Amino acid sequence: MKHFLSIAVATLALLLSGCATTFSSQVSVFHEWPAEMKDKSYIFERSASQANDPEYKSYEEQLRHRLQMLGFQEMAAGHTPALKVGMQYGSALSDIEYSFPWHPVIYDPFWRIHFSRAYYPRSGFYYPYYYPYYFGRPYGMWGMYEVTVRRYYLHQLEIAVTEMKSGKKLADIKVSSEQLSPEISNYMHYLIDSALQDFPGKNGSTRNVEVPLEK
């Protein structure tokens, strides 16, 4: 029986891991992008802390590559570009999910019924239930708590494109995604791809974006 359950759990985990084929995020776009933007030369606008941050430099390189694919040209120092590009990012604990599939557990050896209840705070669903199950414990012995904890992290990225001469902001794009890993580095290239998908996008829109996961 234990061997069968082990196989079933492993199979279910494999199926669940194979279901996720895209990176999901929510993208908000606000822009006043010119209908014809001939000059797409730019420089990165960095804060003092960003200029000395290896992590930021790594993400900047990813953004540089993506901007190049969109026809932007980075200018060398000493040249005056048409645009400047800024990037901000961050992560925060978004939610904690507690699951109590057996909380608490009482076994009645006479009726051989396993009483339990469950609470799922993310959905606000709480219900008592029971089902026939031979738990095999002596009379009057309580069961144990089986608690599952999941922490969800909100990863966010903002990309701003500003006109150099006038200081007018031409595009402000924000993307956010809730993930189980606290490391934003695992998702930065997906966040960048999501933010710049169909650039500049529809002004004033917020939409869900799906990006294929790398294998």
C-alpha positions, -999 to 999 in steps of 0.1 A, spaced: 0 0 0 28 24 10 46 16 -22 15 23 -43 10 56 -26 46 66 -32 43 59 -69 10 78 -71 25 109 -54 56 108 -76 34 105 -107 12 134 -96 42 156 -89 56 148 -124 23 156 -140 19 189 -122 55 200 -130 48 193 -167 17 214 -167 35 247 -164 48 257 -198 45 295 -196 55 323 -173 25 343 -163 26 380 -154 5 411 -154 17 440 -175 5 477 -172 14 501 -200 12 539 -201 29 557 -230 29 586 -254 51 569 -280 54 588 -313 38 572 -343 71 573 -361 102 570 -338 131 572 -362 159 578 -337 160 551 -311 194 559 -297 196 557 -259 217 555 -228 209 538 -195 199 561 -166 214 547 -134 214 557 -98 246 558 -79 237 525 -62 228 508 -94 261 518 -111 280 499 -85 256 469 -82 267 437 -100 231 424 -98 218 454 -116 245 452 -142 235 417 -150 198 427 -155 208 457 -175 227 434 -199 195 414 -204 175 445 -210 202 458 -234 199 426 -255 161 428 -256 161 465 -266 186 458 -294 161 432 -308 135 461 -309 158 484 -329 172 505 -301 209 515 -303 229 522 -272 252 552 -275 287 553 -262 298 578 -236 304 613 -250 274 611 -275 240 626 -270 212 600 -275 175 607 -282 164 586 -252 173 574 -218 161 541 -203 157 535 -166 149 502 -147 137 495 -112 129 461 -97 120 445 -64 105 415 -46 83 411 -16 65 384 3 30 384 -12 11 357 6 15 326 28 -8 296 22 -14 272 51 -31 239 42 -44 216 70 -57 185 52 -59 166 85 -64 191 114 -69 176 138 -75 139 133 -96 117 155 -100 80 149 -131 61 161 -121 24 162 -157 13 165 -171 29 134 -137 30 117 -143 65 105 -116 91 101 -128 126 111 -110 156 98 -113 192 85 -95 215 61 -89 252 58 -75 269 27 -70 306 35 -61 317 -1 -96 307 -13 -113 313 21 -127 278 19 -133 259 52 -152 227 56 -155 197 79 -157 163 64 -154 126 72 -149 94 52 -145 57 60 -109 49 66 -91 24 88 -65 44 105 -52 16 126 -46 35 159 -56 23 194 -88 36 209 -87 72 220 -54 81 203 -53 114 184 -39 117 150 -12 142 139 -12 176 123 0 176 87 6 213 77 16 224 43 31 259 40 36 278 7 51 312 5 43 333 -26 66 362 -37 57 391 -58 84 401 -83 81 434 -100 99 453 -128 94 488 -141 110 501 -173 108 538 -182 118 555 -215 123 592 -214 131 618 -241 165 632 -234 160 668 -246 126 675 -231 126 651 -202 92 639 -212 84 603 -202 74 584 -234 67 550 -219 63 536 -184 58 498 -183 53 478 -151 52 440 -149 45 418 -118 44 381 -113 37 359 -82 61 330 -79 71 304 -52 108 312 -54 120 344 -36 149 349 -61 140 375 -88 171 365 -107 153 333 -117 126 353 -135 142 386 -147 145 377 -183 109 366 -183 99 398 -167 118 418 -193 103 398 -222 68 402 -208 73 440 -203 85 445 -239 61 422 -256 44 441 -284 62 472 -274 50 499 -268 16 482 -264 -18 497 -259 -18 528 -238 -35 526 -205 -39 489 -206 -33 461 -180 -32 426 -193 -21 391 -186 10 380 -205 22 345 -211 58 338 -220 71 303 -229 93 288 -203 128 278 -214 135 241 -213 
